[in-house]
């Protein structure tokens, strides 16, 4: 994930910062508890395409 792109992108729901999860190839929004997929190196920043974080996943981000 390009660092400059990550600095520009925000969660479309909360407008908060995102965390790159290299292992799952996703962008994580802690404030929205959503994980946005990255497909073919393109972040899919649509709420309906995001998955909800489990409580366990959320707790690991704290």
trRosetta pair geometry for C-beta under 8 A, 3 or more apart (Angstrom, degrees):
i j d omega theta_ij theta_ji phi_ij phi_ji
1 5 6.8 -122 177 72 79 115
1 6 5.6 72 143 -56 117 118
1 20 4.6 -149 45 -129 158 146
1 22 7.5 -128 2 -91 110 78
1 27 7.8 132 -125 -80 151 95
1 38 7.1 -100 -88 -107 105 163
2 5 4.1 73 79 8 105 112
2 6 6.8 -179 90 -11 54 85
3 6 5.6 -55 -148 37 34 113
3 7 6.4 38 153 -23 66 104
4 7 5.6 -52 -151 32 33 114
4 8 6.7 26 152 -16 64 107
5 8 5.8 -61 -152 37 34 108
5 9 6.1 27 157 -19 70 110
5 43 7.7 168 151 -5 123 126
6 9 6.1 -53 -134 36 30 107
6 18 6.6 -125 -157 80 80 104
6 20 5.7 -56 -113 -44 138 118
6 27 7.6 -171 -123 -119 87 115
9 18 5.6 -28 108 21 104 139
9 27 6.8 -51 120 -155 143 159
9 43 6.3 24 -123 70 160 165
9 45 6.8 -145 -154 -87 114 139
10 14 7.9 -119 161 85 98 68
10 15 5.0 23 141 -161 137 47
10 16 6.2 151 -166 68 96 19
10 17 6.5 -57 -121 -90 78 32
10 18 6.7 -176 -131 -21 29 98
11 14 4.6 19 89 46 130 86
11 15 6.3 -83 69 -27 76 11
11 16 4.9 4 25 52 120 75
11 17 7.6 9 -12 65 94 13
11 18 6.1 146 -54 -71 77 91
11 29 3.7 78 -94 -114 133 140
11 31 6.5 -160 33 60 159 105
11 32 5.1 177 -179 -3 148 132
11 34 7.0 122 -143 57 118 116
11 36 7.9 -177 -120 -26 72 128
12 15 7.7 27 -140 -71 17 55
12 45 5.3 122 -30 160 121 99
12 46 7.3 -9 38 -108 157 25
12 47 6.2 -119 83 -49 116 89
13 29 6.9 129 46 124 109 165
13 32 4.4 95 74 -109 134 142
13 34 6.7 98 13 11 143 146
13 47 5.7 99 -66 -97 107 118
14 29 6.3 151 32 178 119 130
14 31 4.3 -161 133 105 172 126
14 32 4.8 -152 -15 -53 117 98
16 29 6.0 114 74 -155 105 97
16 30 7.3 -93 123 56 141 77
16 31 4.1 87 20 20 164 142
16 32 7.2 -179 39 -19 119 91
17 29 7.9 161 91 -124 38 70
18 27 4.4 3 178 178 134 107
18 28 6.3 138 -164 64 72 42
18 29 5.7 -45 -104 -77 76 71
18 36 7.4 -43 -135 31 135 121
19 27 7.1 146 68 -163 39 57
19 28 4.4 -28 62 62 94 103
19 29 8.0 171 18 -75 79 25
19 30 6.9 54 -3 -34 122 98
19 61 7.1 167 39 -138 161 116
20 26 8.0 159 -155 87 47 42
20 27 6.1 -31 -99 -105 56 69
20 28 7.7 -166 -74 15 8 85
21 24 4.7 -1 123 45 122 98
21 25 7.2 -61 94 4 80 12
21 26 4.7 -3 55 61 115 85
21 27 7.3 -171 15 -89 83 18
21 28 5.4 75 -29 -27 114 114
21 35 7.0 -28 23 -139 143 114
22 25 7.1 16 -168 -76 31 52
24 35 7.0 -21 114 -175 140 142
25 37 7.1 30 113 -158 88 68
25 38 4.9 -116 165 55 84 105
26 35 4.3 14 164 179 145 103
26 36 6.1 147 -167 70 82 43
26 37 5.7 -47 -108 -103 85 40
26 38 6.3 -161 -95 -3 30 88
27 35 7.2 152 73 -160 40 55
27 36 4.5 -17 60 60 96 103
27 38 6.6 98 -22 -53 89 101
27 43 5.5 20 -10 -134 137 124
27 45 7.7 -18 62 -92 142 84
28 34 7.6 169 -151 91 50 46
28 35 5.2 -20 -100 -105 72 77
28 36 7.8 -160 -72 21 25 73
28 53 7.1 61 -145 -75 104 131
28 61 6.8 -152 143 -102 145 141
29 32 4.1 16 113 38 128 104
29 33 7.2 -51 94 5 81 16
29 34 4.9 9 49 56 110 86
29 35 7.7 -159 21 -76 70 33
29 36 7.2 58 -14 -15 102 102
29 50 7.9 -17 22 -149 116 151
30 33 7.1 17 -171 -75 32 51
30 58 7.3 118 -143 -143 73 79
30 61 5.3 -168 -106 138 110 144
32 50 7.8 13 120 135 129 161
33 52 6.0 22 127 -158 98 77
33 53 4.6 -119 -174 38 75 106
33 58 5.7 -14 -126 -95 101 125
34 47 7.1 -61 -140 -136 164 69
34 50 4.1 27 -179 155 116 141
34 51 7.0 145 -156 72 68 33
34 52 6.3 -47 -102 -104 64 46
34 53 6.7 -123 -74 -17 14 89
35 50 6.0 153 70 -163 39 86
35 51 5.2 -21 58 60 98 85
35 52 7.8 70 15 159 84 2
35 53 5.9 110 -29 -70 100 84
35 57 7.8 -51 -46 152 130 152
36 43 5.9 47 124 -172 123 95
36 44 5.9 -163 179 76 92 66
36 45 5.6 16 -157 -104 153 50
36 46 7.7 130 -135 39 106 45
36 49 6.9 57 -143 96 74 98
36 50 4.8 -45 -86 -98 64 99
37 43 7.8 160 97 -150 41 52
37 44 5.0 6 70 38 85 118
37 49 6.2 -95 27 149 106 106
37 50 7.5 -168 -7 -105 73 48
37 51 7.7 65 -46 -4 94 99
38 41 6.6 6 166 -129 106 20
38 42 6.7 161 -162 72 68 30
38 43 5.2 -35 -103 -92 82 58
38 44 7.1 -172 -96 4 27 78
39 42 5.9 -32 72 61 67 85
39 44 5.8 33 11 -34 107 118
44 49 4.7 -77 135 118 123 154
44 50 8.0 -172 102 -63 93 65
46 49 4.2 71 72 10 101 109
46 50 7.1 -165 90 -21 51 83
47 50 5.7 -50 -150 20 36 116
53 57 4.3 -129 -169 90 96 123
53 58 4.8 119 121 -59 127 86
53 61 7.8 -19 -171 -10 160 136
54 57 4.7 97 51 6 78 101
54 58 6.9 -143 92 -4 41 88
55 58 5.6 -56 -149 38 31 114
55 59 6.3 34 153 -22 65 106
56 59 5.8 -54 -148 34 29 112
56 60 6.7 31 154 -21 62 104
57 60 5.9 -56 -156 31 32 113
57 61 7.0 32 149 -22 62 104
58 61 5.8 -58 -160 28 36 113
58 62 7.5 46 147 -34 64 94
59 62 5.9 -39 -162 7 41 116
